[in-house]
Amino acid sequence: MAKPPGRPLPDEFDAVIFDAGGVLLLPDVDAGRVAIRTLGYESRPEDWHRAYYAANLVVDAMEVVDWPSIRRAIASELGIGTTDLDKAVPLIEELILATPWVAAPQATDVLWSLSNAGYLLAVVSNAFGTVEAELQLLGVCSMNGGTMPRVGVVIDSHVVGIEKPDPRIFNLALDALGVQPSRSIYVGDTVKFDVLGAQAAGLHPVHVDPYDLCHGDHSHVASLADLTTWLIGD
């Protein structure tokens, strides 16, 4: 598993661009715990977090993503029995697609730290047209700044009509920030959409992998706090 290769030089990067889901935002695991309790299963928040990131490996292995199969993978990781997997799929689908997500731990603090250190910030997400509003509502970041960290742009795939891993969606953020891809980092939680997409666009990808599940040769961090330590120190 490749970690970021030591502290970057002070002038090595100008911008840090973030994915939203799985990086700045996470599914509401408390709602998920309540949902599967209706099937007779108990779970811990940590179970849900690990299941979410483990299912990303299943995503990465698919040429064409079969989302019901991904929901089944999450359910299986949670310990839901084979006979109940089909019953769990719509519950997890509701959690992922219809239940409001929550801010990832330290997301706001990390964005403040990077902004104060002089990095330009942006968000590029495969989403449903609401990610900018969700980030602002949760106090994670805003294009207006004010009482929360300011990001130069929030690119939502539903709004712009382009999805990761298409390099063009990353280029929209680069153009908005006025930075070169080689001087920009993209922080995401999948290989298929984030690492490969960022590489195709010429950015340096950093893979958020809290459970050391991915063994690719790209850079990984276990948390957003680790990203901050790498870029600006303790």
C-alpha positions as CSV (number, residue, x, y, z in Angstrom):
1,M,0.0,0.0,0.0
2,A,1.6,3.2,-1.1
3,K,1.5,6.1,1.3
4,P,2.1,9.7,0.2
5,P,5.9,9.9,-0.5
6,G,6.9,12.1,2.4
7,R,6.1,15.8,2.9
8,P,5.7,17.6,-0.4
9,L,8.0,20.5,-1.2
10,P,6.4,23.9,-0.1
11,D,5.7,24.8,-3.7
12,E,4.8,21.4,-5.1
13,F,1.0,21.7,-5.0
14,D,-1.4,24.6,-5.3
15,A,-4.8,22.9,-5.0
16,V,-6.5,20.1,-3.2
17,I,-9.8,18.9,-4.8
18,F,-12.1,16.5,-2.9
19,D,-14.7,13.9,-3.6
20,A,-17.8,14.4,-1.5
21,G,-19.2,11.0,-0.7
22,G,-16.9,8.8,1.3
23,V,-14.5,11.7,1.9
24,L,-16.2,14.8,3.1
25,L,-19.6,13.1,3.6
26,L,-20.6,9.7,4.9
27,P,-23.9,7.8,5.0
28,D,-25.9,8.2,8.2
29,V,-24.9,4.9,9.9
30,D,-27.3,5.5,12.8
31,A,-30.2,5.4,10.3
32,G,-28.7,2.3,8.7
33,R,-28.5,0.5,12.1
34,V,-32.2,1.3,12.7
35,A,-33.1,0.1,9.2
36,I,-31.5,-3.4,9.4
37,R,-32.7,-3.9,12.9
38,T,-36.1,-4.4,11.3
39,L,-34.6,-7.5,9.8
40,G,-33.4,-8.7,13.2
41,Y,-29.7,-7.6,12.8
42,E,-27.7,-5.5,15.2
43,S,-24.6,-3.5,14.0
44,R,-22.1,-0.9,15.1
45,P,-21.2,2.3,13.4
46,E,-17.7,0.9,12.7
47,D,-19.4,-2.1,11.0
48,W,-21.1,0.3,8.6
49,H,-18.0,2.3,7.9
50,R,-15.9,-0.8,7.1
51,A,-18.7,-2.2,4.9
52,Y,-18.9,1.0,2.9
53,Y,-15.2,1.1,2.1
54,A,-15.1,-2.7,1.5
55,A,-17.9,-2.4,-1.0
56,N,-15.8,0.2,-2.9
57,L,-13.4,-2.6,-3.8
58,V,-16.3,-4.4,-5.4
59,V,-17.1,-1.2,-7.4
60,D,-13.5,-1.0,-8.5
61,A,-13.6,-4.6,-9.8
62,M,-16.7,-4.0,-12.0
63,E,-16.4,-2.9,-15.6
64,V,-20.0,-1.7,-15.4
65,V,-21.2,-1.0,-11.9
66,D,-24.2,-3.0,-10.7
67,W,-25.5,-0.9,-7.8
68,P,-27.9,-3.5,-6.4
69,S,-24.9,-5.9,-6.2
70,I,-23.0,-3.2,-4.3
71,R,-25.8,-2.9,-1.8
72,R,-25.8,-6.6,-1.4
73,A,-22.0,-6.5,-0.8
74,I,-22.6,-3.9,2.0
75,A,-25.3,-6.1,3.5
76,S,-23.0,-9.1,3.4
77,E,-20.2,-7.2,5.1
78,L,-22.6,-6.3,7.8
79,G,-23.2,-9.9,8.5
80,I,-26.7,-10.1,7.0
81,G,-27.5,-13.7,6.1
82,T,-27.9,-14.9,2.6
83,T,-31.6,-15.4,2.9
84,D,-32.1,-11.7,4.0
85,L,-29.8,-10.0,1.5
86,D,-32.5,-9.2,-1.0
87,K,-34.6,-7.7,1.8
88,A,-31.6,-5.6,2.9
89,V,-31.0,-4.1,-0.6
90,P,-33.8,-1.6,-0.6
91,L,-33.0,-0.5,3.0
92,I,-29.4,0.2,2.0
93,E,-30.5,1.9,-1.2
94,E,-32.8,4.2,0.9
95,L,-29.8,5.0,3.1
96,I,-27.5,5.8,0.3
97,L,-29.8,7.6,-2.1
98,A,-32.6,9.2,0.0
99,T,-31.4,9.6,3.6
100,P,-29.3,12.8,4.2
101,W,-25.6,12.0,4.6
102,V,-23.5,13.4,7.5
103,A,-20.2,15.3,7.7
104,A,-17.2,13.0,7.8
105,P,-15.1,13.4,11.0
106,Q,-12.7,16.4,10.9
107,A,-13.8,17.4,7.4
108,T,-14.4,21.0,8.2
109,D,-11.3,21.3,10.4
110,V,-9.1,19.8,7.6
111,L,-10.5,22.2,5.0
112,W,-9.9,25.1,7.3
113,S,-6.3,23.9,7.9
114,L,-5.6,23.5,4.2
115,S,-7.2,26.8,3.3
116,N,-5.2,28.6,6.0
117,A,-2.1,27.0,4.7
118,G,-2.7,28.6,1.3
119,Y,-4.2,25.7,-0.7
120,L,-7.0,26.4,-3.2
121,L,-9.9,24.0,-2.6
122,A,-12.7,22.5,-4.7
123,V,-15.1,19.6,-4.7
124,V,-15.8,17.2,-7.7
125,S,-18.5,14.6,-7.0
126,N,-20.7,12.1,-8.9
127,A,-23.9,13.3,-7.2
128,F,-27.5,14.1,-7.7
129,G,-27.6,17.8,-8.1
130,T,-27.7,18.7,-4.4
131,V,-24.1,18.2,-3.1
132,E,-23.3,21.9,-3.0
133,A,-26.3,22.5,-0.8
134,E,-25.6,19.5,1.4
135,L,-22.0,20.5,2.1
136,Q,-23.2,24.0,3.1
137,L,-26.1,22.8,5.2
138,L,-23.8,20.6,7.2
139,G,-21.2,23.3,7.6
140,V,-18.5,21.5,5.8
141,C,-17.7,24.1,3.2
142,S,-19.2,26.8,1.0
143,M,-18.4,28.6,-2.2
144,N,-19.3,31.8,-0.3
145,G,-16.9,31.1,2.7
146,G,-18.1,33.1,5.6
147,T,-18.3,31.0,8.8
148,M,-17.1,27.8,7.0
149,P,-14.2,27.0,4.7
150,R,-14.4,28.4,1.2
151,V,-14.1,26.2,-1.8
152,G,-13.6,27.8,-5.2
153,V,-16.1,25.5,-6.9
154,V,-18.4,22.5,-6.3
155,I,-18.7,20.4,-9.5
156,D,-21.8,18.1,-9.3
157,S,-22.0,15.5,-12.1
158,H,-25.7,15.8,-12.3
159,V,-25.5,19.5,-12.8
160,V,-22.6,19.5,-15.4
161,G,-23.7,16.3,-17.2
162,I,-20.3,14.6,-16.9
163,E,-19.3,11.9,-14.5
164,K,-16.0,10.6,-13.1
165,P,-13.8,9.0,-14.3
166,D,-14.2,11.2,-17.3
167,P,-11.2,13.6,-17.1
168,R,-13.4,16.5,-18.3
169,I,-15.1,16.8,-14.9
170,F,-11.8,17.3,-13.2
171,N,-10.8,19.9,-15.8
172,L,-13.9,21.9,-14.9
173,A,-12.6,22.3,-11.4
174,L,-9.0,23.0,-12.5
175,D,-10.3,25.8,-14.9
176,A,-12.4,27.3,-12.1
177,L,-9.4,27.4,-9.8
178,G,-6.9,28.5,-12.4
179,V,-4.4,25.7,-11.6
180,Q,-2.5,23.1,-13.5
181,P,-3.4,19.4,-13.0
182,S,0.2,18.5,-12.2
183,R,0.0,20.9,-9.2
184,S,-3.2,19.6,-7.9
185,I,-4.3,16.7,-5.7
186,Y,-7.5,14.8,-5.9
187,V,-8.8,13.0,-2.8
188,G,-11.3,10.2,-3.4
189,D,-12.4,6.9,-2.0
190,T,-12.5,4.6,-5.1
191,V,-10.0,3.5,-7.7
192,K,-12.4,3.2,-10.6
193,F,-13.9,6.7,-10.4
194,D,-11.4,8.7,-8.4
195,V,-7.8,7.4,-8.7
196,L,-8.1,6.5,-12.4
197,G,-10.1,9.5,-13.3
198,A,-7.7,11.9,-11.5
199,Q,-4.7,10.2,-13.2
200,A,-6.3,10.5,-16.6
201,A,-6.7,14.2,-16.0
202,G,-3.1,14.6,-14.8
203,L,-3.8,15.2,-11.1
204,H,-2.1,13.4,-8.2
205,P,-4.6,11.0,-6.7
206,V,-4.8,10.3,-3.0
207,H,-7.0,7.4,-2.0
208,V,-8.9,7.6,1.4
209,D,-8.6,4.0,2.6
210,P,-9.3,3.8,6.4
211,Y,-9.0,0.0,6.6
212,D,-6.0,-0.6,4.5
213,L,-8.1,-2.6,2.0
214,C,-6.5,-1.3,-1.3
215,H,-3.0,-2.4,-2.3
216,G,-2.6,-0.4,-5.4
217,D,0.6,1.6,-6.0
218,H,-1.0,5.0,-5.8
219,S,-1.0,7.2,-2.7
220,H,-3.3,6.4,0.2
221,V,-4.3,8.0,3.5
222,A,-6.2,6.4,6.3
223,S,-8.0,9.7,7.2
224,L,-8.3,13.3,6.3
225,A,-6.2,14.2,9.3
226,D,-3.4,12.1,7.7
227,L,-3.8,14.2,4.5
228,T,-3.3,17.4,6.5
229,T,-0.2,16.0,8.3
230,W,1.3,15.1,4.9
231,L,0.6,18.5,3.3
232,I,1.3,20.9,6.2
233,G,2.7,18.9,9.1
234,D,1.4,18.4,12.6
